[in-house]
Amino acid sequence: MSRRIPAQRPLAVAIAGFTLSAAVFAQEAPPPMERIEITGSLIKRIEAETALPVQVLTHEDIQRSAANTVEELLQTVTGAPSMGNLAAANTAGANNAGLSGVSLRGLGSNRTLLLINGRRIAPYGNTVDSVSVDVNSIPLAAIDRVEVLKDGASSIYGSEAIGGVINFIMRRDFRGIELSADHGETTEHGGNPTHASIVYGYGDMTRQRFNLSLIGSYEKQDALFGAQRAFADHGFNAANGNDTTSGNTFPANITWAAINGASRNPNVPNCAPSILDPLFTPDRCRFDPSPLVSLVPEAERLGLFGTARFAVTAELEVFAELSYAHNKQVFQIQPVPISDQFAIAATDPLLHDPRNPTAFPYIMPSTNPLFAVTGGSPLSTIVIHPGSPYYPTAYVQSQVGAGNPLPDILVRYRSFGTGPRSWVDVSEPKRGVVGVKGTVADWDYEASVLDSESRVAEQALGGIPEFSKIMPLLNSGNVNFWGPNTPQIAQELLATDFTDYAYKTKTSLRGVNAKVSRDVLALPGGALAAAVGAEFRQERFSFDPNPLMANGDIGSHYGGNNLPVDAQRNVEAAFGEVDAPVLKSVEADFSVRFDHYGGTGSRTNPKVSLRFQPVPQVLLRAAAGEGFRAPSLLETKFPMVVAVGANGVSDPVRCPITGSSTDCSTQFTDLSGGDSHLRPETSKNITAGIVLEPNQYMSLEVDWFRTLLKNTISQGLGDFFILNHLATYGNLVSRGPNNLVVNGQVIPNSGSITSINETFLNVGGTVVQGIDFNVKGRAPLNALGLGELGTLKVDWTGTLFSKFDVQNPDRSWTGYVGTVNPISALGPNGNGGVIPNFRDVTTLVWDYSSWEGVLIRYFQGNYVDLPSTLTGSQAIVGAYETYDIQGSYLGFKNLRLSLGIKNMFNRAPPYSNSGGQSSFQAGYDPSYGNPLGRLIYGKFTYSIK
């Protein structure tokens, strides 16, 4: 939905082939025009098309979308592609604790500002992000409309408003009671959603001068696993040459010094529950994690939102907002891999056990033949000696030759003895606002106090062992890596599981905000209006890891050791805006904001916009401004820690020579942490557009946008990039003393990689450019000669990206439009996702008597896939098109009944190599593909007002 040009109220917008004459319909008198505050401005004005591109999702739009969560609703915003988004469905195995974020312009959820009724929300808070807000912390049932400003707005709101602003306008002034419930079932089973809500309101602001409203909602989402969808139950694709299976298996693969780290398996061809992968040589097993991974996590969400308004006098109102949510998400992924291919934190108690002063075999001495495979780094190494009752004597003897001594072997194990890894994330966001607003001497004023916080706790449920407990057991020689264990050993393996909280975080915003505005003087086009304001807030972020996480004794998706953080800072800001209707057809707006961030510095951001309406049916608009994002508390204060790097990375020095899995397509140890000297990210934003409304039944909006982001804050340069630019960045790579010897010659600086420096830094920039459009149309069908068949409405909205270029540290640029953003990439989003060339949503609504029918088409264009893991080939990922249909009956008093189908043709997401590379979910790109398939749902809403 778009706002109207005041000269004519648009009830529709033209679409190609949808042409009607305004003379066919009787003109309707416009309703009284109320002065309101629109997202992106401090000044109240008549609701109309402004100089800024604001998309509005109304309450009716929300109902027709049949979205179950705010995350699902915002996926309909075409200006928010999957690049930079954080969806609960694609976070299995990630460190974001179930955060769901939205990324306008693909610039990242930490560069999209989210507001509730124009005020900030406390960020979610996890081990990698202390800025992004969890959109699923907002109860969907409490939302009246969503205003999406698709332009930078730091001159009004300050930091983070680079990609744009999403303002959730909550329901208020409700009188009566409303009950609503819905349930859906997928036709292929799994992932079924359930939702219920209640809205209660009492009091009339006009007659009783008060209103109290309370909204409660409950959401439940059943889990969906890879094994339940044919397109996601395997991690290898022979046609594409892509394989995301693992060499850490059960039954376990083995290696020894003489074969230089190459894997073998004594159980071949009997690899179950692992597989004999047709894309690898048949002398080893491979493990396919895909069936065990949760494509959609099990989730439960309880939300409450309340408002209170009291009109003390005709010119003074006291208001309050209070919200609380309790959200729980359960994730599951494959059993943990344990082998010499994974690092152990230097602080792990396993390396400081007085009973094992040499820390063998975790730190391999250079005198041991296995040192050539493992190097000297601390690794989760498993060594089996020939004396073990489970040593595969016959197989190894056949490999080394009869009469030759049996070597110690390294075991590359998938820990089925501890079971699949699972954990639960519980978040509790709370928020309160108390304020006053009114008018004094022609000045409109508003002042408020905000207290917002978010608490997150992640607890392991099983399958995540403590290294200090499991590693001695695995190296005892008493564990069978190729068959069933004795009941005692099976019990001892399960006893190593960590089942406590892994970490807790708390983020908070506390502050005050005040602003005043008024008409100052008369201009030829109307009154010049001005507004000024000030804000003070305190931001705080704390991270409390379990002691075992702090010292790195639990691995899995937690990486290495993580140290506690408790940081805070004060933010002071002053801002102002002037809106000048220079002529009846020309309006200019100027805004500016000054922000001072404690410990970071200050920044002033201006913005100017123009609105030109030469005739009532035509509006031209343009805006240019600057924006910024202050370095977050996590980015500046997080201590230096040891972590596990990205998967699938190879050492260009050693891998071509050794071919060892320790050097090839593996994970290296990273050093990560904050930097107090980071500079703010800055941006320059430009938009220009046209709005056409030939009559009150048609309109067309087209807006061009361009954003230049500089000083991008990145967590390191990425292991892949550093290792492929060693001539420039070799100083960031630390190596062990085990230099390679080739033809009797020692190759200097060729020891095994011990760590890669990946601390936060400012690097490069990003240029985003494209076009947004919106086309609407509305027509009574009798005007088309179709009889009394009601009214047909059409809404077509889309985004065309023409540029998304990321600057590399060597000052070259890489374009990502129409491609997957690899998880190893630089720029604002090294977390996967797609910037499509084209993305659109088309909605048809048919109203007839007591019936309403809705058909929605979602479309995303094709794009170039990631290179396959084996051949490096890049295929084209096909376009993704789905249709939703909904029918509603409103013939019963106070009751609305709806029945619908999502993805009515049961379209599976197109195959993509990025599934399994950028996430554990294989076979499709979970950053935008919906694995549920066809879903049939029913909904009722009963209201008494």
N, C-alpha and C positions, 0 to 999 in steps of 0.2 A: 504494500500500500504506500502511496505517496501523499503528501499534503497538497492542498489546493492552491491555485492562483486565486487571489481574492476576487478578481473580476468575475469569475464564473466558478461555481462549485462543480468539480469533475465527478461524475458518477461512474465514468468509465474511460477507457483508453483505447485508441484505435489499434487494431492488430491487422496484419496483412490480410487483405480480402474481407475485412470486417468493416464495411463502410455503411454508414447510415446518415440520413439527413436530419439535421436538428429540427427541421420544420415538422417532422413526423410526430414529435412529442411535445406535449405542453410543458412550458417552462415552469419550474418549481421554485418557489420563493426560498431563498437561503435562510437557514436558521440564524438566530442572533449570534454575533461573533464575540467570543470570549477571549480576553487577553491571557495568554498562558506563556510559560517558559518552555522553550523548545531545546532539546539536547544540542549543545554546541554554542549556546548563547546564555548570557546572564540577564538579558532584557526581556521582559514580557511583551508579547506582541500577539496580534490576531493570528490564529492557527492558519498557516498558509505555506506555500512553497517558499523556502528561504534561499539564500545564496549558497547554502551548504547541502550536499546530497545526504538526505536522511531517509532511510527505509524504515517503515513502520509495520510491525507484525501485530495486528489487532487481536482482540480476544476471539473474534470469529475465525481469524486465520489459524489461531492456536487450536481451536476445536476441530477445524477441518483437516489440519495436519495429522491429527490423531497421535501426536507425539506423546511418549510416555515420560520423557525427561527433558530438561532444558537443553542438554547436550543434543538430543535428537532433534529438537526444534531448531536449534541454531545451525544444524547441518543443511537446512533449507536456504541459508543465506549464501548466495553464490559468490559473494566477495570474500568468503572465508573458506579457502580451499583446504585440503587436508594437510598441506605443508605447514608445519608449526602447530597444528592442532594436537591436543592430547585427549584421546578418547579412552574411556575405561576399557573398551573392547580390544585395544591394541597395546595394552601396557603389561601383559603377562611377562614376568621376568625383568621388567624395568624397575627403576628406582624412584618412581614418582608416586608411590603409595596410593594409587587409584585416582589420581587427579585427572579431571576432565576439563580441558581448557579450550578456548576458541581463539583462532588466529586470523584476524582481518588482514587481507592482502598477503597472507602467507608469511607475515613477518614474525610470527611467534606469539604464543599466548602471553608472554611477558611484555609484549609491546601493544597489547590491546587492553584498554582500560574498561573495566566493568564497574557499573554503578547500580545502586538501588535508589530509586527516586532522586537521582542526581548526586548521591553521596557514595563515598568509597566503601569497599568491602575488604575485610582482612584477607590477605592471601592464604592459600591452602597450607603451604609449608611442607617440604620434604627434603631429601638429601641432596637434590640438585636444583631446587627452585624455591625461592622465598618471595616471589613476586606474583605468580599466576593465581587467579581466583578459580576455585572449583565451581563450575556452573551448575553442577548437580546438587550444590548446597542450597540452591534457591528452589523452593517448592513451586512446581509448575502451576498448581491450582491457584496460587496466590497472585499470579501475574495478570494484570489487565492488558498490557501491551508492551512491546519491546521496540525501542527506538534505536536504530543502528546508524550511527554517524560514520560514514565511510570516508573519513578525512581526518588528518591529524588535528588535535585539539589541545595541545599543551598550553596555548595562550589562555585557555579557560580553566583546564583541569590539572595542568602540570605534568608530572612524569608519567611515563608508560603510554600516553595517548598519541602514539606514533602511527600505528596502523589504523586507528579509529577508536570509537567509543561505543559501547553497548550499554544502554540505560534501560533497566527493568523498571517499568512503572507499575506499581503494585495496586491491587484492588483496594478500594476504600469507599467509604460512604455507603456500604452495602446495608440494606435493611431486609430482614427476614432470614430464611435458612435455605441453603442449597446443598443437596446430597448428590454425589456423583460416584460412579464406580464403573470400571471396565476390566475386561480380561481378554487375553488373546492366546491362541494356540497355533503353533507352527505345524504345517502339514507334514513336515519331516521330523517333527518331535525335537524337543529341547529348546531352551531359551524363552519359555513362555512368560509374558509380562502380566502383572496384575496391579491395578491402581484404584485407590478410593480416596475421596476427599469430602470435607464438610466445610461450609462457609456459613458463618453466623454474623449478623449485624443488627445493631439496635441503635435507634436515635436518628433524628432528622435535623440536619444542620440548619435548615430553613425555619422550621417550626420550633424545634426543641434546643437548637444551638449546640448540639453535640452529636457525635456518632462514635460508636465502638464497634470494631470489626475484628473477628478472629477466624483464621483459616487453618485447618489441619489437613495434612495429606499423608498417605501411606503408599509406598511403591515397593513392589517385589519383582525381581527378575530372576528366573531360573537360569542355571548355568547351561552352557552349550560347549561341548568338547569337540576337538578335531575329529575324533572317531565317528562323530554323528553326521559329518558332511563329507561326501565323496571327494569334493574338490580340495579338502583341507586335511585329509587323513594320511597323506604321504609327503615326504620332503624331497623327493627326487622326480625329475622330469626328463626322460631320455630325449624327447624331441627337442627340448630347449638346451640340453646339456647343463642343466642346473641341478645341483645336489647340495642340500643343506643337512644331510645326515652327519653323524659324528663318529669319530674313531674311538670314542670312549664307550665301551659296550659291556653288556652281560649276555652271554659269556664273554670274558674279557679278552681283548687283543693284548699281545705281548710284543716286546722287542728286546734286543740286546746289543752289546757294543759292536759285534762283528757285522751286523746288518745296518748299523749307523742310524738307528731310530725308526727304520721302516717297520710297519705293523704286520704281524702275522696272528693267526688264531688257530689253536689246536683243535677246536671243535668244528671247523669248517667241514662239511656244509651245514652242519646243525647249529644255526645261529639264533634260533628263537630264545627269548622274545625280541632279540635284535634281528637283523635281516642280512641276507646275502645280496648286497647291492649290485645290480647289473651294471652300474656305471663305475664300479671299482673292480680291481683285480680280485679274482675269487680266492685269494689266500688269506682274506681277513673278513671280519664281520663289520657291519655298520649299524649304528643305532639311529632309528627314526623317531624323533620326539613328537612328531605332529599329532598322533592320535591322543596323546595324554594332555595336550595343552588346552586350556580353557579359551575358546574363541570369544565367549561372552562370560564374564564372571558372574557368579551368584551375587545378588545384591539385595539389600533391604534399606529403605530410606524412610525416615519419619521427619516431617517438617511442620513447623508452626510459625505463623506470621500474624501479628496483631497490630492494629492501628487504633489510635484515639485522637479525636479532634474536639476541641472546645472553643466555641466562639465567645470569648469574654465580653467583647463589645462588637459592634459592627466593623470596627477597624483593628481588632486584635484577636488573634487566634493562637491558642496553645495546642501543640501537636506532639505525638509520640509514636514511635515504632519499636516493636520488639519482635525478634525472631530467634528461633532455635531449631537446629536440625541434628539428627543422629543417623549417620549413614554408615553402612557396613558393606564391604565387598570382600568376597573370598576368591582367591586366585589359586590355580594349580598349574604346575608345569612338570616336566619330566624329572626322574630321579637325578640327583646331583652327579656330575662327572668328577672322578678323582684320579689324578695321574700326574706324571712329570710334565704335563702340558699346562699346568695351572700354578700360579704363584701362591705363596703363603706370605702373609705380612711379616715383616721383620720383627714386629712386636708380639707375634703369636707365642703363647707360653710353650708350645710344642718345641720351639727353637731354644728354649731356656730351661729345659728340664734337667735337673742335676743328675737324674738317672741316665741321661743320654747326653753327656757334655759335648760330644762332637756333632750332635743334631743329625746323625746319619739315619736314614738316607736323604733327609730333606735338604741338607746342604751336602752335596757330593764332594768328597775330597778329590783333588786333582790326580791323586795316585790310583784312583779307582777307574777301571776301563769304562764304566758307565758315564764318567765325567764328560767324555766326548759327545754324549747324547744330551745330558742334562745341563752341562755347564755348572757354574758355582752359585747360581741364584737359589734362594729358598723356594722349593717346589713341593707340591703335595705328592711326593714320589712314593710309589709302592714297589718294593723289591722282594722277589721270592727267590730263596736260595734252593739249590738242588736237594737239600735235606728235608724240605717241607713235604708232608704226605700228599699235598695237592699240586706239587710241582709236576708239570706235564712232561715227564721224563721221556716217554717214547717219542713224542712229537719233536721235542727239541733235539734229541739224539739223532733223529732222522734228518734234521736240518743242518747240524754241525758235523755230521759224519760219525760213523761207528769208530769207537776207540778214542775220540777226542773228548776232552773234559767238558762237562756241562757248565755253561756260564750262568751267572746271576741274570735274572730277567726282570725287566720293567713291566709292570702291569698297568694297562689303561682300562679303567674300570668304570662302569655305570652302576651306581650304588642302589640296585634293586633291594638290597637288604634293609635299607632305611626307607624305601617307598618313595612315591612321587612327592615333590616339594609342594607344600601348600602353606598359605598364610592369609591372615585377615587384616584388612585395614579398616579402622574405625575412626571416623571424624566427627567432631562436635563443634560446628560453627555457631557462634552466638553474636547477636548484634542488637544494640539499642541506640535510639536517637530521641532526644528531647529538644524541642525548639519552640520559638515564637515567630510569628510573622504578622504583618499588618501594614498599615499606612499611617504616616505622621507627616502633616504639612506637605502633602503631595509626594512624599518619598515612600516608595514601597521598600520594606525592609524584611529581612529574614535572618535569624541567628539560630544556631543549633549546636548541640554537644553530641559527639559520636563516640561510642565505645563498641569496638568490634574485635572479635578474636576468633581464632580457629585452632582447635587442638586435634592432632592426628596421632594415632598410635598404631604401630604395625606389630603384630604378634605372629610368630611362627607356630604352625599347627602340626607340622611333621615333615619328615624327609630332608631336613636341613641339619646335618650332624655338626657337632663340635669337633674341630680338627684334633684338639689335644686328646680327645677320647677315642675317635675312630681310627686315627692314623697308626697308633701303636698296635691296635687290634688288626688292622689290615696288613701290617708288616710282621705280625707274629708268626706267620706260616700256618695258622690254624683256620684261615678263611678259605673256603672253596670258591674260586672265581669262575668256575666252569660247570657248577652243578649245585644241588641243594646243600645247605649247611646243616650241621647238627642242631637240634633244638636249642642247645645252650648258646652256640655261636649266633644263631638267629636272634635270640633274645638279647645278647650282648650288643649286636649291631643296632637293634631298635633302641636300646638304652642310650646310644650316643646322640640321639636326636635332641636338638634344641627346641624347646616348646615354651619359651618365655617371650616377653616383649622384646623386639629387636631395637626399636627406637621410639621416642616420642618427640613431637615437635609442637611448638606453640608460636603462632604469629598474632600480633595485635596492632590495632590502630586506635589511638585515643586522641581526640582533638576537638577544637572548636572552629566554627566557620561563621562568618558574618558578611552580609552584602546588602547594599542599598542601591536603588535605581529610581529614576524619575525622568519625565520630560523636562528638558532644560530650556529650549527656545524653539521658536517657530521657524521652519525653513519652507521654501516653495513647495516641497513635496509632502510636508507634514512636520511633526514635532521631532526635533533632535533629542534622542534619549541617551542617557549615560548611566553607567553602573560602575561601582567600585566595591571591592571586598578584600578581606584578609582571612588567612587560615593559619592555624597552628596545630600541628599534630605530632605525636610521638609514635615512632614505629619500633617494633621489637620482634626479634626472632630468636628462638631458643631451640636447640637440638640436643636431645638427651639420649645418647646411645646406651644400650645395655653394655656393661663392662666387657662382655665377650665380643660384642660388635666393635667396641672401642679398640680392643687389642687385636682384632682381626681373626678371632678364633672361629667365627662362623663365616662361611663364604657364600656360596650360592650367588644370588643377584646382588649381594651387599658389597661385592668387591673385597677390598682389603680392610685395613683398620679405619675407623671413623672416630674422630675426636669430638667432644662436646663443644657447643657454641652457645653463648648467651650475649647477644649484641643488641644495642638500641641506638637510636639517633633521633634528633629533633628536626622537624621540617617547618620552616616559616615561609609564608608566601603572601604576596600582595598582587591584586589583579584588577583590571578595569576594562571597560568596553564602551564604545561610542557608536551609536547607530544613527546615521544621517540620511534622511530622505532628501537628497539634494534637489531632485525634481519629482514630479508625480510619477515619472517612469524610471527614475534612477535612485538607487539606495546604496549607500556605502557603509561598511561596518569595519571598525578597527578595534582589535583587542590585544592586550599585552599582559603578561604575567611574569613576575619575578619570584623565583624559588631559591631558597637557601637550604641545602642539605648538610647537616652536621657531619664533618669528616670528609666531605666530598667536594664542597664548593657551591657556587651559585650559578644560576643560569636565567637569562631573560629571553622570553619567546614571544615575538609579535605575530600578528596575523591580520590580513586585510581581505575583505570580500566585497564583491560588487554584484548588484542585482539590477538588471535592465529589462524593463517590460514595455517595449515600444507600442504594442497593442495588447488588448486583453487576452488574446489567444496565444501569445508568444512571450516566453521568459528566457532571458539569457543570464547565466550566472557564472561566477568565477571566484576562486579564492586561492590565496598563497600565504603560507605561514611556515614557521619553524617549530620544531618539536625536540624533545629530548627524553632520555631515560636515564635516571641516576643509577649508578652501580648499586646492586642490591646488597643487603647485609650479608647474605651468604657469599656473594662474589667478592666482597672485601674482607670479610672476617673469618671465613672458614679456614681452619688450620691445615697445614700440609699433611697429607695422608697418602698411604699406599693403596692403590686400587688396581683392579683388573681391567685392561684395555678392551677395545673393540675386537670382535671375533673376525676371523678370516684374514688376518694381516700377516704378511711374510717379510722376513729380513732379506733385503736385496743383496746383502753381502754374503750371507751364509747359505740361504736357501738354494741358490743354483748349484752350490757345491755339495752340500750335505744331503739335500732332499729330505731332511729330517722333519717330522711333524712338530718338533720343538722350535724349528726355525721357519716352517712353512704353514701358511693358513692357520694361524693359531692366535692366542691372546697373549700380549706382553704385559708386564707390570708397569703401571702408570703412577707418576707422582702428581697428585692434584691438590689444589687448595686455592685460597683467595689471595687477592693482591690489593692492599689498601691504597695503592697509587693509581688505580684504574680511573680513566677519564669517563665522563658521561657520554653515552651515545647521543648523537644529534641527527636531526633530519630536516629536510626541506620538502614540503608538501605543496602540490599544485593540483587544483581541480578546475575544470571548465565544462559547462554543460548547457543544454537547452531543454526547455519543457514546452511542449505544444499541446494546446487544448482547443481544437477547432470548434467543439461544442461541449455541452455538459455531459456528454456520454462517451467521450473519447479523450485520451491523453497519451502522450509519448514523452519519455524522459531518456536522455542520453547524456552521460557524464564521462569525460575523459579524466584520468587520474595519473599522477606521477609522484613517486616518493623516492627520495635519495637518502639512504641511511648511511651514516659515517661512524667511525670509531666503534664498530660492532664489538661487543664483549663476547668472547668465545672461551669456552673451557679448553684451552690449549688449541693447537693447530690440527689435532687429530693424528693418531698413529700412522694412518695410511699416508697422509700428506707428508709428514716429517720424514718417513722412511723412503719416500720417493723423491725427496729433495735433500739428501744427505749432504751434498756439497755446501748447501746454505745453512741447514739446520742440524747438522751432525752433532753440534754441541749440546743438543737437547737429548741425545741418546747416550746412555751409559752402558758399558760392556764389561764382561768378565775377562779374566786373564787367559782363557782357553783359545788363543788365536789358532786359526786354521793353518795347517801345513799342507801345501800342494806341491808335488814334485820336489820335495825336500826344501821348499822355500816357505818361510813363515810369512803369512799375510798380516801386516800390521793392522791393529784396530779391527780385528775380525772375530773377537770373542763373542760369546752368547750375550744377547741383550739382557741387561739386568733391570733397566728401568727407562722410561721415556717421560720427560718433563711435560706435563699437561696442565699447568696452572692457568688460571684465568688471565686473559690479556685482551687489549684492544687491537683489533686487526681488521683492515679492509673496510669495505662498504657493500651496499646492496642497492640496486636500482630496480624499482617495480613500476610498471606502466601498463595501462590497459583502458578498457571502456566498460562501464556499467550501463545497462539499459533496463527500462521497464515500460511495458505496453499493457494498457488495460482497455477493456470494452464491456459495455453493458447494453442489452437491448431486450425489451419485451418482445416475445416471439410472435405475438399477434401483429406487430408492426412489419414483420417479415412475411406476413401472409400465412402463418402456420397455426392460426387459431388461438384459442385461449389456453396456451400451454406454459404460461409463466414467463420467467425471465432467465436469460442466459448471461452469465458474466465470464469474462476471460481475463486472466492475469498472466503475463509472460515476463519473467525477469531473468536476467543473465549477466554474466561477466565474461569478457574476452580479455585474456592476458596477452599482451604483445611483448612484454619484457620482464624477466626476473633474472637479472645478472648479478653475480656475486664476485667481488674482487678478491683475488688470491693474494697471499703475502708477497709474491713476486710482482704485484701490481697488474698482472694479467686478469682477465675477466672470464668467468664461465657462466653460460646461460643455462637456465633450468626450466624455461617454459616448455611444456610438453615432454617433460622427463621426470623421472623419480629423483628426489633429492637423497643421495646415499647417506647412511648414518655416519659415514666418515667424512662428509663434506664440511667445508667451512661455511661462513656466513651465519645468518641469524638462526638457522634451523639445521643442525646436524642430526636430526632425529627422524629422517625419512619423510614420506608424504609426497604429494604431487602438486605441481602448479599446472593445471590443465590449460590447453589453449582456449577451451570454451566449456562453460558450465551453465546450465539454465534449468529453471523450474517453470512449468506451465500448469496453471490451475483453471479448470472449467467448473463453474458452479451453476446449477440449474435449480431455480426456486419455482415451485408450483403448488399453490394452495398450502397444504400442511406438509408438503414434502420438500426435501432438499437432497440433491445429488451432487457429489463432488468427485471429479476425476483429476488426479495430479500426476504429471509426468516429470520424472527426475532424469537428467541427462548430464553425463560428463564425457568429454571427447577422449579419443585415444591418445596415447603418449608412448615415448620410447622407454623401454624397460631398463632395469639395471643389467650390467653384463652378467652372463651366467657364470657360475662358479668354476666350471670345468673348461668350457670353450671360449669364454669371454664374449660370446655373441650377444647382441642386443636385438630383441624382437620388438614388435609393436604390441602393446597391450590394447586390446579392443575397447571400444566405447562401452560405457555402462549405462544402461537405460532401464528404468523400472517404472511401473505404474501402480498407483494406489487408487482405490475406489471406495466411496463411502455413501451410504444412503441413510437419511434421517427422517423420522416422522415426528411432527410436532402437533398432531391433532388432539392429543389428550391435554387437558388443562394442567399447566405447570410441569409437564413432563416432555422430555426429549429422548427419543430412542434412536440409537444409531447402530448400524451393522456395516462392517467394512472389511476390506482385504488389502493388506500391504503387500507389495510385490506380487501382484495378482497373477503374473505369468511365471512365477517361481524362478526368476532369473538369477543364476549363480554369478558371483563376481568373476570378472575375467581373470585368467591366469596371469600371475606376475612373479618374476624372479625375486622381487623385493620381499615377498612373504618367505620367512625363514632366514633371510639375510638381515633385514632391518628389524625383525621381530621373530618370535618363536612360532607364530602362526604361519603355516606354509601354504603355498598354492594360490594365494590371492594377497592383495594389499589391504591389510586390516585398517589402514589409516582412513580409508573411505568406503571400502566394500562391506556390505552388510551380509554376514553369514547366515542370518536367520532363515532366509528364503521366504516362501509364501506364509503369511500370518493372517489368520481370520480372527476378528475381534468383535465384541459387542460392548455397547456402552449405554448407560442411562444417566440422565441428569434430571433431578426433581427439585423444583424450587418453589418456595412460597414467599412472596414479597408483600 
